[in-house]
Amino acid sequence: MKEETYRKIDRRLWELRKQRGFTREQAARYLGISQKQLARYEKGREKISTDILERLARLYGCDYKYLLDDNESSSEQIVLTYSPH
């Protein structure tokens, strides 16, 4: 992925996490990464692997393409249940 792609999705990752009611700790635990690592993704400071991107999409209940696309209408919602406990 190109550098500008990471910058475009950083805000979306943060917003989706907040909208879905996850703390950074809960989301990081689900992903198997540190909170610090997740923060770097959410701030656009680090490249995200496609594996992590797909897991983020599953966690937040959206298609991974939604995370990459600026167009809000491209979202394909997926119904998921995840218990952070």
N, C-alpha and C positions, 0 to 999 in steps of 0.2 A: 504494500500500500504506500501511497505517496504521503509525504510529510504533512501536507495540508489536509489530508483526509483525517489524520489524528486530531488535528486542531478543530475540525468541524464536529467531530463526535464527542469531544470532551464534555461540553455543556450538556449534550443530550444524555450522556451516561449519568451525570450528576442528577439531572432533572428526573430521569426515570427511576433512579434509586429512591429519591425523595418521594415521588408520586406513589411508588409501590410500598412505601413505609419501611424500607430496610435501612438499618444503620450501616455504616461502612464496615463495621466488624462482622455483621451478619453476612453481607454480600461477599466480603473477602473470605470468610470461612467456607461459604458455598463454592467459591471459585478455587479454593485451595491455595490462596496467595495471601500476602500480608496486607494489612490495612494501608501501609505506606505505599505499596505497589499499586493498589487500587486508586489511591489518591493521585499518584502520578498519571494514571490512565485518565482519570476524571479532569485533570488539569492540562491534558495534552502534552505532557512532558516526556512520555515514553511510548514507544510503539507497542501495539497490542497484537498478539498472535491471533490467527484466525480461530484457534481453539478457544481461547479466552473470550473472544468476541462472540462466538456461538453460545458459549455458556452464559455470558451476560444477557444475550437475547432471550435465552430460555428462562433465566431467572426473572427478567423483567417482563416476560410475556409478550414479546414482539419478535418479528422476523429480523434476522441480523441485517438484512438490507436496509431496514428502517434506521439502524444506527449509522449507516454509511451515507444515507441519502438526505439531502437538505429538504426535500419535498415531504411535507407532513402527510400528504395523502397517500404516500407509498407504504404506510404502515399496514402490516397484516397482523392483526391481533391474534394471539394464541392464548387459550385458557390453560393456566397452569396453577398448581397448588404446590407451594413450598413452605415448609415449616422450618424456621431458622433455629429451632430448639433441638 
